[in-house]
Amino acid sequence: MAATDDGEQAYVDHPLLEPGFIEQRRYQLQLANDARDAHTLVCLPTGLGKTTVSLLVTAERLHEGGGTALFLAPTKPLVQQHAEFYREALTIPDDEITIFTGEVRPDDRAELWADSRIVIATPQVVENDLIGGRISLADVTHLTFDECHRATGDYAYVYIAERYHADAESPLVTGMSASPGGDEEAIRTVCENLGLSEVAVMTEDDADVADYTHDTEVEWERVTLPDEVLEIRDALNEVITDRLERLKELGVTNTTSPDLSQRDLNRMRGQLQDLIDADQSEGYEGMSVHAEVMKLRRAVELAETQSVESLRRYFERQRNAARASGASKASQRLVSEPKVREAMRKAEAFDDLHPKFRQTRVLLAQTLGIGGGERVIVFTESRDTAEALTDFLSESFDVRRFVGQGDKEGSDGMSQNEQGETLDAFRAGEFEVLVSTSVAEEGLDVPEVDLVLFYEPVPTAIRSIQRKGRTGRQDEGRVVVLMAEDTRDEAFFWISRRREQEMEDELTALKGVADEVAAELDDSQTALDSFDGPGTTAAESGATEADGGATAQPGLADFGDETADDDPDRDDAVVATAETDEADETVEIVVDQRELDSVIARDLSTREGIETRLETLAVGDYVVSDRVAVERKTVADFLDTLTGGDRSLFEQVGDLVRHYARPVVLIEGAGLYEERNVHPDAIRGALASLTVDFGVSVLRTEGEDDTADLLAVLAGREQTTRDRTVSVHGEKSAKTLAEQQEYVVGAIADIGPVTARSLLEHFGSVETVMTAREEDLLEVDGVGEVTASRIRDVVGSEYR
């Protein structure tokens, strides 16, 4: 522990930090110095204060340059926790440190953003606000990505980083993770996606860090499964073998062993998809069998590694799914298979506990009773198991569960308030055992514990490291992993050990070659200077000078200077609006909230000259002017309207026609006539109806990128070339009187809208149609003897 010469504890002194709150730790100050000077990946073992490093950088940036700081964390509990820490640590008023999650209304977020100096948020909310034009990153002077190893693929971190570097006047990015990736390439990918140019690493081998850590020995305890559970497993494995035989006949696998790897199953799925893409019916058949294998393997995993109670709940969900309308063939075959039904009966008859339950109780008794410990965390992969364990352990200990929000697999989740209250109670010592799913793995500051118990091994290095980080911070801790013998547990355990060692080796190696990695990043991505706004120097943006010389800003060593200047005034943050100062050069596209599932809105929002605005549109998916609205349908969505009896497309088009002069239906994707067994003439008929009957323009695009291009052209043509404004008008309206009349008559004996129109045109009113004689009905075009008889039968028969 850092201390003064007279043995007293030393604290960081800074105008924006509460006196006597942040302990001086040399490694944290060094990492903060590194992160202040450049866009930096900060790697530090879990529990050693990565958040403090970011806090120090934020305090310095706000003090020196003003603006706003944005801190992103992947889950709501993490956001809440970080906000509490920042409010305790900083002299900034609490109401200027704002939380942004989905529970805060979008309109409120836009207003709060303008009044906040620090915003702590989930990335999905910020992504939506950027796409919707509700906020601007121009004034953000420090952006932190917590658990930044998530910055891959389409995760929101990647998009936000791109927007930040493009929009911010003085950007500085800090990425934080205890486990940034399993190899150098993965780490480089994270850095490139976030625009990071430097890597700062501290490991537990560093002297400054070692003072705050203790060795954490990992023990594993083997348990033997009872014969009844083995019989359930063997029955399910027989069915898996049978289904793999079918897949082998299709040529997508060479093995029928039920112990095949997930990688093999993924490869099989890819080959089946290739068959489907080639329009071969065997592909659809094989995909259904593959889905059945996946369900069976999940059942085996629950029996072997979780509990028979979890298996029973899983079987019940499968039975309910098979009974539901539109159930898949895989679900129906699964519950009707004799050997699966036999396994179900044995699971129902099993009245004992999985041996892991008793072993968990023994370990808790040793730790909390004999050992005199105070707190234990039990991690499990299954919410069902978390609930069953909580009930079982509550007979002997004071236990609470900690799971994610919402409903999952039929189990109730926890609200954000419930999560916060549970952690607060655990910290306060109000109960001794926390049974948690993966929600507590990433970065949650749960208190020091005496034992971390893995109910099952974790097959990923990232999650294993994060879990073990919950113990061994201040005192020696204990980590125990339960393994069911001769099951997937053992395989997962050895995979986890291997990957974890590889990651530790990689972090150690990364520390040694951090300069080389940074040089490679500089060579492989755009120079950081190019991200700065006009007139902004590299030093002003927080980037290091090219020659490695001193930067324009003071270092964090100045935190100890009691003569530091007071916090300067700052301008209010810029709030994005629908208007623009360059209306003649910028076009606006209004996007329906439900379109955020695609990347189109994200793509459009990054394009120069285009502003996007999110709305909950009652009519259309995109609005590009006062007269043009677009209803987007993928090929699959469009064909669903033809095969499932779903008329929603034509109802949507009817609303478009009533409210926009130039409505557009956009069909996205290839293979309109090859996607499934729909006769080409049926497709052509639907297209003809849209064009002729509704007067709608039908346009085709190849994919999401093509759709974004087309929308940009439509908006530009309407707003720039034709000087039209964007106007969102109309709601999904009630049917017109004529439409209601057609609906009433069309419902008679299911005669449909075409015949209904003929009848109404002939007789003039619904009442006359209802009272018409059968011979009068026969005079109407399209009405034959059968139809006339059915109409009279429905209208004139006594109701019983």
JOCOR-V548396 format. One record per residue. N is the residue number from 1. SS is DSSP state (H for helix, E for strand, L for the rest). D_FIRST is the distance of its C-alpha to the first C-alpha in Angstrom with 2 decimals. Layout:
BEGIN
n;ss;d_first
N;SS;D_FIRST
N;SS;D_FIRST
END
This chain:
BEGIN
n;ss;d_first
1;L;0.00
2;L;3.76
3;E;6.27
4;L;10.02
5;L;12.28
6;L;13.31
7;L;10.08
8;L;10.10
9;E;7.79
10;L;8.90
11;E;10.85
12;L;13.19
13;L;16.68
14;L;19.72
15;L;23.22
16;L;23.05
17;E;19.63
18;L;19.46
19;L;17.77
20;L;14.53
21;L;14.29
22;L;12.29
23;E;8.59
24;L;8.18
25;L;7.11
26;H;9.32
27;H;11.06
28;H;12.07
29;H;13.46
30;H;15.26
31;H;16.77
32;H;17.81
33;H;19.45
34;H;21.30
35;H;22.39
36;H;23.61
37;H;25.98
38;L;27.79
39;L;28.53
40;E;25.63
41;E;24.80
42;E;21.06
43;E;20.26
44;L;16.96
45;L;16.77
46;L;17.45
47;L;14.86
48;L;12.17
49;L;13.43
50;H;16.62
51;H;18.03
52;H;15.40
53;H;16.42
54;H;20.00
55;H;19.46
56;H;18.26
57;H;21.33
58;H;23.58
59;H;22.67
60;H;23.45
61;H;26.64
62;H;27.95
63;H;27.29
64;H;28.97
65;H;31.66
66;L;32.18
67;L;33.70
68;E;32.34
69;E;29.35
70;E;30.08
71;E;27.61
72;E;29.28
73;L;28.27
74;L;30.71
75;L;31.09
76;H;31.69
77;H;28.96
78;H;26.39
79;H;28.01
80;H;27.86
81;H;24.20
82;H;23.22
83;H;25.56
84;H;24.01
85;H;20.51
86;H;22.08
87;H;24.10
88;H;21.19
89;H;19.05
90;E;21.98
91;L;24.48
92;L;27.25
93;L;29.75
94;H;29.44
95;H;32.99
96;H;32.16
97;E;29.61
98;E;32.14
99;E;32.28
100;E;34.95
101;L;36.07
102;L;39.56
103;L;39.82
104;L;40.13
105;L;43.69
106;H;44.21
107;H;46.05
108;H;43.28
109;H;40.69
110;H;42.78
111;H;42.79
112;H;39.11
113;H;38.14
114;H;39.83
115;H;37.91
116;L;34.39
117;L;31.67
118;E;29.51
119;E;31.17
120;E;29.36
121;E;31.93
122;L;33.17
123;H;34.74
124;H;38.18
125;H;38.59
126;H;37.73
127;H;40.01
128;H;42.83
129;H;42.38
130;H;42.53
131;H;45.61
132;L;47.16
133;L;46.61
134;L;44.80
135;L;41.78
136;L;41.16
137;L;38.13
138;L;39.45
139;L;37.08
140;E;33.89
141;E;31.50
142;E;28.62
143;E;29.15
144;E;26.45
145;E;27.55
146;E;25.23
147;L;25.94
148;H;27.91
149;H;29.24
150;H;31.96
151;L;33.45
152;L;36.49
153;L;40.17
154;L;41.27
155;L;37.96
156;H;37.69
157;H;34.65
158;H;37.01
159;H;39.60
160;H;37.18
161;H;35.62
162;H;39.15
163;H;40.14
164;H;37.05
165;H;37.56
166;H;41.24
167;H;41.08
168;L;38.03
169;L;38.71
170;L;35.21
171;L;33.40
172;L;29.82
173;E;28.71
174;E;25.33
175;E;25.60
176;E;22.75
177;E;22.82
178;L;21.04
179;L;24.45
180;L;26.72
181;L;29.59
182;L;31.00
183;L;32.24
184;H;32.26
185;H;35.30
186;H;33.74
187;H;30.70
188;H;33.14
189;H;35.20
190;H;32.35
191;H;31.61
192;H;35.31
193;H;35.84
194;H;33.15
195;L;34.02
196;L;30.70
197;L;30.94
198;E;27.49
199;E;25.06
200;E;21.30
201;E;19.70
202;L;16.31
203;L;16.54
204;L;14.54
205;L;15.78
206;L;13.87
207;H;11.36
208;H;8.80
209;H;9.60
210;H;10.00
211;L;6.47
212;L;7.07
213;L;10.70
214;L;13.25
215;L;16.86
216;E;19.33
217;E;22.80
218;E;25.70
219;E;28.74
220;E;32.15
221;E;34.85
222;E;38.46
223;E;41.00
224;L;44.77
225;L;46.83
226;L;49.91
227;H;53.36
228;H;54.06
229;H;51.12
230;H;52.18
231;H;55.69
232;H;54.46
233;H;52.47
234;H;55.44
235;H;57.83
236;H;55.65
237;H;55.19
238;H;58.98
239;H;59.30
240;H;56.65
241;H;58.64
242;H;61.82
243;H;60.33
244;H;58.96
245;H;62.49
246;H;63.69
247;H;61.10
248;H;62.07
249;H;65.65
250;L;64.50
251;L;63.02
252;L;59.40
253;L;58.02
254;L;58.98
255;L;57.17
256;L;57.89
257;L;54.99
258;L;53.05
259;L;49.84
260;L;50.03
261;L;46.85
262;H;45.93
263;H;46.35
264;H;49.94
265;H;50.55
266;H;49.24
267;H;51.52
268;H;54.42
269;H;53.84
270;H;53.95
271;H;57.26
272;H;58.70
273;H;57.77
274;H;59.65
275;H;62.70
276;H;62.44
277;H;62.19
278;L;65.33
279;L;67.03
280;L;67.52
281;H;67.82
282;H;66.23
283;H;62.91
284;H;63.01
285;H;64.08
286;H;61.36
287;H;58.63
288;H;59.71
289;H;59.55
290;H;56.13
291;H;54.90
292;H;56.29
293;H;54.44
294;H;51.12
295;H;51.82
296;H;52.79
297;H;49.70
298;H;47.56
299;H;49.59
300;H;49.07
301;H;45.31
302;H;45.21
303;H;47.38
304;H;45.41
305;H;41.78
306;H;41.69
307;L;44.35
308;H;48.09
309;H;47.55
310;H;45.85
311;H;48.83
312;H;51.28
313;H;49.75
314;H;49.86
315;H;53.52
316;H;54.38
317;H;52.96
318;H;55.00
319;H;58.13
320;H;57.66
321;H;57.13
322;H;60.31
323;H;62.31
324;L;61.18
325;L;63.48
326;L;62.82
327;L;61.04
328;L;60.43
329;H;62.61
330;H;59.55
331;H;58.64
332;H;62.27
333;H;62.75
334;H;59.54
335;H;60.54
336;H;64.13
337;L;63.43
338;H;64.74
339;H;61.91
340;H;59.29
341;H;61.24
342;H;61.27
343;H;57.46
344;H;57.29
345;H;59.56
346;H;57.51
347;H;54.30
348;H;56.04
349;H;57.32
350;L;53.98
351;L;52.78
352;L;49.91
353;L;46.22
354;L;44.46
355;H;42.84
356;H;39.40
357;H;39.70
358;H;40.14
359;H;37.41
360;H;34.97
361;H;36.03
362;H;35.59
363;H;32.02
364;H;31.10
365;H;32.81
366;H;30.93
367;H;27.51
368;H;28.24
369;H;30.82
370;H;30.59
371;L;26.86
372;L;26.00
373;L;24.03
374;L;23.86
375;L;23.98
376;E;25.59
377;E;26.43
378;E;29.70
379;E;30.46
380;L;34.06
381;L;36.01
382;L;38.90
383;H;39.16
384;H;42.08
385;H;40.03
386;H;37.23
387;H;39.90
388;H;41.59
389;H;38.38
390;H;37.43
391;H;40.90
392;H;40.85
393;H;37.43
394;L;38.10
395;L;40.64
396;L;37.93
397;L;34.64
398;L;33.53
399;E;33.37
400;E;33.43
401;E;33.95
402;E;32.24
403;L;34.50
404;L;35.43
405;L;37.88
406;L;41.64
407;L;43.95
408;E;43.64
409;L;46.15
410;L;47.59
411;E;44.39
412;L;43.18
413;L;39.89
414;L;37.45
415;L;37.47
416;H;34.45
417;H;34.47
418;H;34.70
419;H;31.75
420;H;29.61
421;H;30.84
422;H;30.17
423;H;26.51
424;H;26.04
425;H;27.73
426;H;25.63
427;H;22.36
428;L;24.04
429;L;25.03
430;L;28.71
431;L;29.42
432;L;27.93
433;E;29.17
434;E;29.07
435;E;31.73
436;E;31.17
437;L;32.92
438;H;31.39
439;H;30.72
440;H;27.22
441;L;26.34
442;L;25.38
443;L;22.14
444;L;22.72
445;L;19.65
446;L;20.84
447;L;18.69
448;L;17.02
449;L;20.07
450;L;21.16
451;E;23.77
452;E;24.80
453;E;28.50
454;E;30.48
455;L;34.04
456;L;35.14
457;L;33.65
458;L;32.65
459;L;34.58
460;L;32.39
461;H;29.21
462;H;27.69
463;H;28.14
464;H;27.07
465;H;23.70
466;H;23.18
467;H;24.22
468;H;22.02
469;L;19.03
470;L;19.53
471;L;18.09
472;L;15.50
473;L;12.46
474;L;10.76
475;L;13.48
476;L;16.21
477;E;18.84
478;E;22.46
479;E;24.60
480;E;28.36
481;E;31.14
482;E;34.67
483;E;37.52
484;E;41.22
485;L;43.07
486;L;45.39
487;L;44.41
488;H;42.64
489;H;39.40
490;H;39.43
491;H;40.21
492;H;37.46
493;H;34.93
494;H;35.74
495;H;35.87
496;H;32.40
497;H;31.01
498;H;32.78
499;H;31.74
500;H;28.08
501;H;28.07
502;H;29.96
503;H;27.40
504;H;24.46
505;H;26.66
506;H;27.55
507;H;24.02
508;H;23.32
509;H;26.65
510;H;26.09
511;H;23.00
512;H;25.28
513;L;28.13
514;H;26.55
515;H;28.60
516;H;31.74
517;H;31.27
518;H;30.80
519;H;33.96
520;H;35.83
521;H;34.84
522;H;36.17
523;H;39.34
524;H;39.84
525;L;39.35
526;L;40.57
527;L;39.01
528;H;36.55
529;H;38.69
530;H;41.48
531;H;39.55
532;L;39.35
533;L;41.96
534;L;44.76
535;L;43.80
536;L;40.05
537;L;38.46
538;H;35.82
539;H;33.41
540;H;34.17
541;H;33.54
542;L;30.06
543;L;31.38
544;L;30.74
545;L;33.79
546;L;35.92
547;L;35.64
548;L;31.83
549;L;31.96
550;L;29.95
551;L;30.16
552;L;31.51
553;L;28.38
554;L;25.45
555;L;22.10
556;H;18.89
557;H;17.85
558;H;20.27
559;H;18.07
560;H;17.01
561;L;20.75
562;L;21.99
563;L;25.55
564;L;25.38
565;L;28.67
566;L;29.33
567;L;29.63
568;L;33.06
569;L;35.79
570;L;36.18
571;L;39.17
572;L;39.58
573;L;38.96
574;L;42.11
575;L;43.62
576;L;45.85
577;L;49.38
578;L;52.55
579;L;54.08
580;L;53.55
581;L;54.45
582;L;56.29
583;L;58.40
584;L;60.94
585;L;58.44
586;L;56.17
587;E;57.33
588;E;55.81
589;E;55.80
590;E;55.21
591;E;53.57
592;E;53.80
593;H;50.48
594;H;51.63
595;H;51.92
596;H;48.13
597;H;48.45
598;L;49.89
599;L;48.39
600;H;51.33
601;H;49.83
602;H;46.58
603;H;48.73
604;H;50.89
605;H;47.99
606;L;46.73
607;L;50.18
608;L;51.07
609;L;53.72
610;E;53.10
611;E;51.42
612;E;50.91
613;E;51.00
614;E;50.24
615;E;52.65
616;L;53.78
617;L;57.25
618;L;60.09
619;L;62.30
620;L;61.30
621;L;58.06
622;E;58.12
623;E;60.00
624;L;60.83
625;L;63.45
626;L;65.59
627;L;67.96
628;L;65.98
629;E;63.67
630;E;62.66
631;E;62.41
632;E;60.46
633;E;61.25
634;E;60.15
635;H;63.03
636;H;61.84
637;H;61.68
638;H;65.11
639;H;66.66
640;H;65.19
641;H;67.48
642;H;70.41
643;H;69.62
644;L;68.05
645;L;70.54
646;L;67.86
647;L;69.56
648;H;66.38
649;H;66.73
650;H;70.19
651;H;69.11
652;H;66.26
653;H;68.75
654;H;71.12
655;H;68.46
656;H;67.77
657;H;71.47
658;H;71.86
659;H;69.09
660;L;68.97
661;L;71.93
662;L;70.57
663;L;68.54
664;E;67.11
665;E;66.27
666;E;64.03
667;E;64.04
668;E;61.12
669;L;61.13
670;L;63.60
671;L;66.03
672;L;67.57
673;L;70.64
674;L;68.91
675;L;65.90
676;L;67.66
677;L;71.14
678;L;72.34
679;L;75.78
680;H;75.69
681;H;78.43
682;H;76.32
683;H;73.57
684;H;76.15
685;H;77.64
686;H;74.32
687;H;73.79
688;H;77.35
689;H;76.87
690;H;73.80
691;H;75.73
692;H;79.24
693;H;78.80
694;L;75.69
695;L;76.02
696;L;72.45
697;E;71.34
698;E;69.83
699;E;67.53
700;E;65.88
701;E;62.58
702;L;61.16
703;L;57.60
704;H;54.78
705;H;54.54
706;H;58.29
707;H;58.16
708;H;55.59
709;H;57.85
710;H;60.87
711;H;59.25
712;H;58.19
713;H;61.79
714;H;63.25
715;H;61.05
716;H;61.85
717;H;65.55
718;H;65.70
719;H;63.56
720;H;64.20
721;H;67.60
722;L;69.20
723;L;67.13
724;L;66.46
725;L;63.54
726;L;61.21
727;L;62.28
728;L;60.98
729;L;63.83
730;L;65.32
731;L;64.00
732;L;65.06
733;L;68.33
734;L;70.80
735;L;73.69
736;L;76.72
737;H;79.87
738;H;81.47
739;H;78.43
740;H;78.42
741;H;82.14
742;H;81.64
743;H;78.84
744;H;81.07
745;H;84.03
746;H;81.96
747;L;80.52
748;H;84.04
749;H;84.29
750;H;81.52
751;L;84.02
752;H;81.33
753;H;81.11
754;H;83.88
755;H;86.57
756;H;85.31
757;H;85.92
758;H;89.42
759;H;90.28
760;H;89.09
761;H;90.88
762;H;94.05
763;H;94.06
764;L;92.22
765;L;90.00
766;H;87.98
767;H;90.57
768;H;93.45
769;H;91.63
770;H;91.07
771;H;94.73
772;L;96.27
773;L;98.70
774;H;98.04
775;H;100.92
776;H;99.48
777;H;96.07
778;L;97.70
779;L;98.84
780;L;95.26
781;L;94.08
782;L;91.68
783;L;92.73
784;L;94.67
785;H;96.25
786;H;93.14
787;H;90.94
788;H;93.61
789;H;94.07
790;H;90.31
791;H;90.10
792;H;92.99
793;H;91.64
794;H;88.24
795;H;89.75
796;H;92.77
797;L;91.67
798;L;91.03
799;L;87.36
800;L;86.63
END
